[in-house]
Amino acid sequence: MLQENNFINIEGFEKITCLCRNKNIGIRNEGGLAVYCKQHLCKGISVEKEINHGILLLKFEHTFFNTTKDVFVCFSYIPHEKSKYYNICDIDFHEIIESIVLDYSEKGIVLICGDFNSRIGEVSDVLYNDQLDKFVTSVNHFENPIISDRCSMDKVVNTFGRKLLQVCYNTGLTIANGRLGRDTNGKFTFCNSKGTSVNDYLLVSPNDYVIITDFEVLEMNEFSDHMPLFFELNFSIICQKRTNTTTRNYIKRKTNKNDDYAQMLQPHREKQLSVVNNIASDVDIHNAVREITQIIYDSAFKVFGHSVSIHKNIDRQNRPNNEWFDDNCKNARKRFHVRRNFFLRHQTDANRSKYVIARNYYNKVKRKAQYN
């Protein structure tokens, strides 16, 4: 359980609030939520609502962040549908989240983020209207928003997943995973010895995509079975440190633009045929592959591509290791990184098992070095 004696101190950050669950099962504590904030932003962020079972709503003041309206971010930690903790809870987590969205959408922008223990596979999270209202003169017509398709590496749908999808249908929020930022494939957010899944999400209205400047599922780490979700909000008044800016290009294919892509390739058809017909040696093969690949890439980028500015903090210094972090810890960390990176490249059950073993061993070595 989150208590005052097991919080970590993060340089440059302050703890805004801690939400501890008020019920425990047996020996195992049920955890909770803690929110840290950069010190120079604390005056603009306040706690709007707390629900002890695992839901926390923060308010970002529009006057402080120079936005046209307040922004509300709801952090949620929903227990597994088969857990003993969920069985003794007398609340419907998804219903509470839905009511928060509907209540606060009139006051500002609402984002939902957290561990939902909900698997939605590749089922659509968008409920389009039938557009028949445009034929009725007495009814205001609303056009369906243009929303890109969502991808997911997880193909399973569970009971909580269907409830989460219903929240999306009822509120108009959509899943950022597999749709926004750099998470183009809908990466797994959870990994243990039993398997991998997508359980953690960011929910946002399509009308508010503009404030999400980046979204990404970060790498696996030794601290948790869950991968962190990273996203940036476009608040103009946030103080910027000196940065180096680089541009990274991405291509995300959309089926509704396939015809445009074919038309873009058409003028290069004769040139590609000529390159292939003039192959006479291995060098010609390499050159032909390079030239044809470049044509395909350039054409694809013009149709499907976009560029993202990456800001690198040049004032950042490497954090030194703790005094107790000895050679055994360093070797265990190296082994953990090797297993993790190998599993990311070759995602088999055997490699996942080796990764989990290396992660658990690394944590065990750190605990031994710190407390013995």
N, C-alpha and C positions, 0 to 999 in steps of 0.2 A: 504494500500500500504506500502511496505517496505521503510522506511525513516530513516535518521540518528537518529531521536529522539525515535524510537521504537525498536532499537536493544537491545539485552540483552548482558551482559558481562559474558563470561564463563571463569572461572579461568583456566589458562594454555593454552588457545586457543587465536588465532588471527583471525579476519575477513579478508579473502582474497579478497572477492569481493561481491558486491550486484547487482543483476540484477532486475531492476524495469520495469514492463510493461508500455509501453508508451501510452496506451489507456485505458480509463475507461468508464463504462456504468452507467449513472445515479449516484445515491448516493454511491453505493457499489464500493470500490476500488478493483482492480483485482490482488493485491498481487505481488509476484515475487519470486526470488531465492536468498538465502544468503548462503555463504560457509565459514565455520570456519575450522581452521586447528590447530593442536597442534604446539606450538611455535617452537619446535626443528625440525619440518619438513617443515616449511615455505620456507626455501631456496631451497627445492627440488620440489616445486609445483608452477606452473605459469598458468595464464589464457591464453589459446590458442585462444579461439573464444567466442564471446558473441553475442547473437541475442535477441533483447529486448523483443520479444514476449514470450520468456520463454525457451530458450535453451542456455546452458553454457557448454563449453568444457575446461577441465583442463588437464594439461600436468604434468606427474610425470617423472622427469628427470632420465634417466637410470644411469647416473654417480653418482647421489646422493643416489639412492636406490639400487645400485649394482645389477641391472637387465641387461639382455642382450640387451634389447631394451626399448625405451620409452613406457610408459603406458598412454593412453588417456581415461579419464572418462568423459562421456557426461551426464550431468544432464538435465532432461527435465520436463517441466510442461505444458502439453497440455490441453487446456480448453475443457470442455464438448462439444460434437458435437452439442448439442441443445442450447448452451449458446449464449447470445447476443454478447459476446466478440468474440467468434469464427466466428460468422456471419460477423463481420466487419473486420476480419483479411483477408488479401489478400495473405496469404501464406499457403502452405501445410506442416504441422509440420512433418508428417511421411516422406515426400519426403526429407525434409532438414536433418532429422536424418539419412536416408538411404545414402544420399550423403556424410555426415560426416564419416560414417562407411567406405564407399568405398574409400574415399580420404585418410583417416588416417590409414587404415589397412596396407598400404604399408610402413608406417612410424613406426608402432609399434602395440602394443596390444590395442584394443578398447573395452571399456565396456560402456553400456548405462543403465542409472538408473533414475527412477523418477515416477511421476504420469502421466500416459498416458491416463487416462479416457477410457481405452480400455479393453473390456471384451472378452476373447478368449475361455472361457469354457475349454473343454478338447480336442479341435481340435489340431492335431499334428502341431508343429512348425518346423518340420524337413521335408525337401523335398529331399528324396533320389533319386539318379540317378538310371537308369534302369539297370546299369551294363553291357549293351550291348557293351560298348567300348572295353571290354577285348577280343572281338572276331575280332576286327579290328587292324591289326598289325601296321598300320601307325598312330594310335592314342594312346596317353599316357593314360594308365588306372589308374583311381583313385578309391580306395576302399572307400565304405561308412564308415564313422566313427562309432564306437560303442557308441550309445547314449541311456541312460536309458529312460524309459517311464516317462512322466510328469503327475503328479496328480494335481487336482484342486478341491477345494470345491465349486467353482463357475461354474455352468453348462451353463451359458448364453453367447451368442456371439452377439456383436453389430457391427455397421458399422466400428467404429474405431478399434475394435478387428480384423476384417478382414484385415484392412489396416496394423495393426501391424504384423499380420501373414505374410503378403506379404513382409514386411521389412525383416523378418526372412528368408523367402525363397530367397530373392534377395541378402542378405548379408552373409548368413550362420551362423548368430547369433542364439542362442537358449535361451529359457526362463529358468532362474535359479529357479524360484518359482516352488515348487513341485518336484524338481529334485535334487538340490544340498543342502549340509549341513543338517541342522536340520528341514528344511521345507519339510518334507516327504509327507504331505497331501495337500500342496498348500493352505495354510491358507488364509482366507479372509484378505484383507488389508484395507477395508473401511466399516464403520458401522454408519448409522444414523437411524432416526425414520422410514425411508422408506424401509430399508433393508440392506443387506450385499452384498459385491461383492469383486472381485479381480481387482484392477485398477492400482496398483503400481508394477513395475517389475524391475528385473535386467536381462539384456541381455548380453550374453557372448558367444564367439566361443567355440565349444567343444575342440579345440586345446589348449585353455587357461584355461580349468577347473582346471589345476594344480595350478594356482595362487590363486584360491578361496579356502581358507582353512576353511571357515565357511560361512553359509548363513542362515538367520533366519528372520521370521516376528515376531517382538516383540509384547508385550501385548498392548491392548487398553489403552489409557491414556486420561486425561482430556483436553489436549491441542488441539486435532484435531479429526476430524472424521476418519482420516487415521492412520493406525498402522505403526510405523517406520520399514524400512527395514535395517537389520544389515548384513554386510558382511566384511570379513577380506581378505586382499591381502597379499600374501606371499613375502614381501620385507625383505630381510635378514638384512639390515643395521639399521632398526628401533631400537631405544634404548629400552631395556627391563628393566622394574622394577622387583624387587624381587617378585617372584610368587610361589604359591603352585600349582603343577600340578596334576590333577586327570584325570582318564580315564573314558569315558562314552561309553557304547556299544549301538549300534543301529542295528535294523534289518529292511531291506527294501526288500520286496519280489519282484522278477522279474520272469515273466512267462516263460522266456526262460531257467530258471534253475529248473523248477518244477521236471523234471526227475532226476536231481542230488539230489534234496531233497528227493524224493521217495526212491532212492537207499541208501541214508544216513540213512533213518528210517528202512529199511528192516532188518538189523541185530538185531534190538531191538524188532522185532515183537513178538517173543516167550516170551521174558521177560515181555512185556506189557500184553500179554494174561495171563501169570502166575500171575501177580499182580492182575488182575481183578478177576480171578477164585478163588483166596485165600482170597477174602473179606468176613469177618465174622462179622464185627462190624462197628460202626460209625468211630472209630479210624482208622480202616483199610481203610475205604473210604477216609478219609483225607490223609492218607499216600499214598494211591494209586494215588490220584489226584496229590499230590505233586511230586511223582516219575515220573509219566507219563508226567506231564507238564515239568519237568526238561529235560527229554529225548527229547521231542519235541523242547524245546528252544535250547538246545545244538546242535541238528542236524540242526535247522534253522540257528543258528548263524554261523556254519561252512560253510553253503552255501550262505546265504544272508547277513551275519553280517559284520559290520566294527566298528572300535574303533576310537574315537576322543579324543584328549587331550584337557582338559579344564584348562585354566590358570586363577587362581584366584589371584588378586592383594592384597597382604597382607599389602601393604603400604597405601591402600585406607582408608580414614576416612569418616565417615558419614557427609554429608553436613548439617550444622545447618539450622533451619528454619529462615525465615526473621522475623524481629522484629514485623511486622504487622500481622504475621500468628498466629491468636489467637485460642481460644478453639473452636469457631464456625467453623473455617477453618479445624481444626483437626477432628471435628465430621463429617463435610461434606466430608472430604477426606476418612475417615473410611467407610462412607456410600457408596461412589463412588467405593471403592475397593471391598466391599461386593457385590454390584450389578454387577460389572464387572466380578468378579470371578464366580459368580453364572451363569451369562450368558455364560461364556466360557464353563462351564460344561453342561448347559442345554440351547442350542441355539434355543429358541422358539421366536416367534414374541412378545409375552407378556414380556418375560425377556429382549429382546433387547430394547423395549420401556422403561422399568424401568431403564435399564442401561443408556440410552441416557438422560433421565430425571435427574438421579443422577449426570451425568457428567456436564450437563448444570447448575444444582444447585450448584455444587462445584465451578465452574468458577464464578458464580454470587456472591457467598459468598466471594471468594478471591478478586474479584474486589471491593466489598463493603468495605472489611477490609483494602485494600491497599489505596484506594483513598478517603474514607470518613473521 
